[in-house]
Amino acid sequence: MAQIDPDSPVPKYFQLREILLDLVESNELPIGAAIPSERDLSQRFDLSRMTVRQAVDHLVSEGRLHRVPGKGTFVARPKIELALQLTSFTDDMRARGMEPGSRDLDRRVVRASAHLARQLGIQPGDAVHFIERLRTADGEPLSIERAHIPVALAPDLDAYDLTGRSLYALLESRYGLVMDAGELTIDGGLADPSDADLLKLPRGGAVLLLQRRSFAGGVCAELGVSTYRADRYQLRTLLGAPARRL
């Protein structure tokens, strides 16, 4: 096992963070395993309890470890990379080898406000399907999806059961709406009490807030507003250098 280098310019707590992270990534500490106690780590690496706690706190805040009051600190499940592409939750989870699920929270037809009408490219007062669902993967709640779809594009959508079903697949098979373009905005935020309870988060837990406009043949077919658990998701994308001017 690596040791702390007292002469290194790297802070000791960060060296310990790297050692613990290596144990997790090498599976010497598998998912669900308890890490050594602060006292054990302090003695093993000749560090103060405060330094050990700082290293562990960093890994907890990063979602690599999680604390269970009265029991200890454990290796957390890896975060799911949020797909920055136009795909359904159902297809995304199945591609990861996970079983998607959903539970209807609300289904109704509303009249478009001026703001909603602008987003969907319709007239204020037009009828819009509102669909609110709790999405799960392998039974674990991961997100709350709130979709707005013009009734003119999917007249009898409210007659279909969406339990365990992809909304995008239904829109394509029943109404010929193939989502081929989109716009995505991502913000960080705190879960409101009702969302926190549904997602099994502590009150005020961190979430990712996604607003997506999805287009089919140049027509805005859906405005989706989703709340994702920040402790279970992370963002990853490829970066490229900007083109040089000649």
Secondary structure as a PSIPRED ss2 file (coil, helix, strand):
# PSIPRED VFORMAT (PSIPRED V4.0)

   1 M C   1.000  0.000  0.000
   2 A C   1.000  0.000  0.000
   3 Q C   1.000  0.000  0.000
   4 I C   1.000  0.000  0.000
   5 D C   1.000  0.000  0.000
   6 P C   1.000  0.000  0.000
   7 D C   1.000  0.000  0.000
   8 S C   1.000  0.000  0.000
   9 P C   1.000  0.000  0.000
  10 V C   1.000  0.000  0.000
  11 P C   1.000  0.000  0.000
  12 K H   0.000  1.000  0.000
  13 Y H   0.000  1.000  0.000
  14 F H   0.000  1.000  0.000
  15 Q H   0.000  1.000  0.000
  16 L H   0.000  1.000  0.000
  17 R H   0.000  1.000  0.000
  18 E H   0.000  1.000  0.000
  19 I H   0.000  1.000  0.000
  20 L H   0.000  1.000  0.000
  21 L H   0.000  1.000  0.000
  22 D H   0.000  1.000  0.000
  23 L H   0.000  1.000  0.000
  24 V H   0.000  1.000  0.000
  25 E H   0.000  1.000  0.000
  26 S C   1.000  0.000  0.000
  27 N C   1.000  0.000  0.000
  28 E C   1.000  0.000  0.000
  29 L C   1.000  0.000  0.000
  30 P C   1.000  0.000  0.000
  31 I C   1.000  0.000  0.000
  32 G C   1.000  0.000  0.000
  33 A C   1.000  0.000  0.000
  34 A E   0.000  0.000  1.000
  35 I C   1.000  0.000  0.000
  36 P C   1.000  0.000  0.000
  37 S C   1.000  0.000  0.000
  38 E H   0.000  1.000  0.000
  39 R H   0.000  1.000  0.000
  40 D H   0.000  1.000  0.000
  41 L H   0.000  1.000  0.000
  42 S H   0.000  1.000  0.000
  43 Q H   0.000  1.000  0.000
  44 R H   0.000  1.000  0.000
  45 F H   0.000  1.000  0.000
  46 D C   1.000  0.000  0.000
  47 L C   1.000  0.000  0.000
  48 S C   1.000  0.000  0.000
  49 R H   0.000  1.000  0.000
  50 M H   0.000  1.000  0.000
  51 T H   0.000  1.000  0.000
  52 V H   0.000  1.000  0.000
  53 R H   0.000  1.000  0.000
  54 Q H   0.000  1.000  0.000
  55 A H   0.000  1.000  0.000
  56 V H   0.000  1.000  0.000
  57 D H   0.000  1.000  0.000
  58 H H   0.000  1.000  0.000
  59 L H   0.000  1.000  0.000
  60 V H   0.000  1.000  0.000
  61 S H   0.000  1.000  0.000
  62 E C   1.000  0.000  0.000
  63 G C   1.000  0.000  0.000
  64 R C   1.000  0.000  0.000
  65 L E   0.000  0.000  1.000
  66 H E   0.000  0.000  1.000
  67 R E   0.000  0.000  1.000
  68 V E   0.000  0.000  1.000
  69 P C   1.000  0.000  0.000
  70 G C   1.000  0.000  0.000
  71 K C   1.000  0.000  0.000
  72 G E   0.000  0.000  1.000
  73 T E   0.000  0.000  1.000
  74 F E   0.000  0.000  1.000
  75 V E   0.000  0.000  1.000
  76 A C   1.000  0.000  0.000
  77 R C   1.000  0.000  0.000
  78 P C   1.000  0.000  0.000
  79 K C   1.000  0.000  0.000
  80 I E   0.000  0.000  1.000
  81 E E   0.000  0.000  1.000
  82 L E   0.000  0.000  1.000
  83 A C   1.000  0.000  0.000
  84 L C   1.000  0.000  0.000
  85 Q C   1.000  0.000  0.000
  86 L C   1.000  0.000  0.000
  87 T C   1.000  0.000  0.000
  88 S C   1.000  0.000  0.000
  89 F H   0.000  1.000  0.000
  90 T H   0.000  1.000  0.000
  91 D H   0.000  1.000  0.000
  92 D H   0.000  1.000  0.000
  93 M H   0.000  1.000  0.000
  94 R H   0.000  1.000  0.000
  95 A H   0.000  1.000  0.000
  96 R C   1.000  0.000  0.000
  97 G C   1.000  0.000  0.000
  98 M C   1.000  0.000  0.000
  99 E C   1.000  0.000  0.000
 100 P E   0.000  0.000  1.000
 101 G E   0.000  0.000  1.000
 102 S E   0.000  0.000  1.000
 103 R E   0.000  0.000  1.000
 104 D E   0.000  0.000  1.000
 105 L E   0.000  0.000  1.000
 106 D E   0.000  0.000  1.000
 107 R E   0.000  0.000  1.000
 108 R E   0.000  0.000  1.000
 109 V E   0.000  0.000  1.000
 110 V E   0.000  0.000  1.000
 111 R E   0.000  0.000  1.000
 112 A C   1.000  0.000  0.000
 113 S C   1.000  0.000  0.000
 114 A H   0.000  1.000  0.000
 115 H H   0.000  1.000  0.000
 116 L H   0.000  1.000  0.000
 117 A H   0.000  1.000  0.000
 118 R H   0.000  1.000  0.000
 119 Q H   0.000  1.000  0.000
 120 L H   0.000  1.000  0.000
 121 G C   1.000  0.000  0.000
 122 I C   1.000  0.000  0.000
 123 Q C   1.000  0.000  0.000
 124 P C   1.000  0.000  0.000
 125 G C   1.000  0.000  0.000
 126 D C   1.000  0.000  0.000
 127 A E   0.000  0.000  1.000
 128 V E   0.000  0.000  1.000
 129 H E   0.000  0.000  1.000
 130 F E   0.000  0.000  1.000
 131 I E   0.000  0.000  1.000
 132 E E   0.000  0.000  1.000
 133 R E   0.000  0.000  1.000
 134 L E   0.000  0.000  1.000
 135 R E   0.000  0.000  1.000
 136 T E   0.000  0.000  1.000
 137 A E   0.000  0.000  1.000
 138 D C   1.000  0.000  0.000
 139 G C   1.000  0.000  0.000
 140 E E   0.000  0.000  1.000
 141 P E   0.000  0.000  1.000
 142 L E   0.000  0.000  1.000
 143 S E   0.000  0.000  1.000
 144 I E   0.000  0.000  1.000
 145 E E   0.000  0.000  1.000
 146 R E   0.000  0.000  1.000
 147 A E   0.000  0.000  1.000
 148 H E   0.000  0.000  1.000
 149 I E   0.000  0.000  1.000
 150 P E   0.000  0.000  1.000
 151 V C   1.000  0.000  0.000
 152 A C   1.000  0.000  0.000
 153 L C   1.000  0.000  0.000
 154 A C   1.000  0.000  0.000
 155 P C   1.000  0.000  0.000
 156 D C   1.000  0.000  0.000
 157 L H   0.000  1.000  0.000
 158 D H   0.000  1.000  0.000
 159 A H   0.000  1.000  0.000
 160 Y C   1.000  0.000  0.000
 161 D C   1.000  0.000  0.000
 162 L C   1.000  0.000  0.000
 163 T C   1.000  0.000  0.000
 164 G C   1.000  0.000  0.000
 165 R C   1.000  0.000  0.000
 166 S C   1.000  0.000  0.000
 167 L H   0.000  1.000  0.000
 168 Y H   0.000  1.000  0.000
 169 A H   0.000  1.000  0.000
 170 L H   0.000  1.000  0.000
 171 L H   0.000  1.000  0.000
 172 E H   0.000  1.000  0.000
 173 S H   0.000  1.000  0.000
 174 R H   0.000  1.000  0.000
 175 Y H   0.000  1.000  0.000
 176 G C   1.000  0.000  0.000
 177 L C   1.000  0.000  0.000
 178 V C   1.000  0.000  0.000
 179 M C   1.000  0.000  0.000
 180 D C   1.000  0.000  0.000
 181 A E   0.000  0.000  1.000
 182 G E   0.000  0.000  1.000
 183 E E   0.000  0.000  1.000
 184 L E   0.000  0.000  1.000
 185 T E   0.000  0.000  1.000
 186 I E   0.000  0.000  1.000
 187 D E   0.000  0.000  1.000
 188 G E   0.000  0.000  1.000
 189 G E   0.000  0.000  1.000
 190 L E   0.000  0.000  1.000
 191 A C   1.000  0.000  0.000
 192 D C   1.000  0.000  0.000
 193 P H   0.000  1.000  0.000
 194 S H   0.000  1.000  0.000
 195 D H   0.000  1.000  0.000
 196 A H   0.000  1.000  0.000
 197 D H   0.000  1.000  0.000
 198 L H   0.000  1.000  0.000
 199 L H   0.000  1.000  0.000
 200 K C   1.000  0.000  0.000
 201 L C   1.000  0.000  0.000
 202 P C   1.000  0.000  0.000
 203 R C   1.000  0.000  0.000
 204 G C   1.000  0.000  0.000
 205 G C   1.000  0.000  0.000
 206 A E   0.000  0.000  1.000
 207 V E   0.000  0.000  1.000
 208 L E   0.000  0.000  1.000
 209 L E   0.000  0.000  1.000
 210 L E   0.000  0.000  1.000
 211 Q E   0.000  0.000  1.000
 212 R E   0.000  0.000  1.000
 213 R E   0.000  0.000  1.000
 214 S E   0.000  0.000  1.000
 215 F E   0.000  0.000  1.000
 216 A E   0.000  0.000  1.000
 217 G C   1.000  0.000  0.000
 218 G C   1.000  0.000  0.000
 219 V E   0.000  0.000  1.000
 220 C E   0.000  0.000  1.000
 221 A E   0.000  0.000  1.000
 222 E E   0.000  0.000  1.000
 223 L E   0.000  0.000  1.000
 224 G E   0.000  0.000  1.000
 225 V E   0.000  0.000  1.000
 226 S E   0.000  0.000  1.000
 227 T E   0.000  0.000  1.000
 228 Y E   0.000  0.000  1.000
 229 R E   0.000  0.000  1.000
 230 A C   1.000  0.000  0.000
 231 D C   1.000  0.000  0.000
 232 R C   1.000  0.000  0.000
 233 Y E   0.000  0.000  1.000
 234 Q E   0.000  0.000  1.000
 235 L E   0.000  0.000  1.000
 236 R C   1.000  0.000  0.000
 237 T C   1.000  0.000  0.000
 238 L C   1.000  0.000  0.000
 239 L C   1.000  0.000  0.000
 240 G C   1.000  0.000  0.000
 241 A C   1.000  0.000  0.000
 242 P C   1.000  0.000  0.000
 243 A C   1.000  0.000  0.000
 244 R C   1.000  0.000  0.000
 245 R C   1.000  0.000  0.000
 246 L C   1.000  0.000  0.000
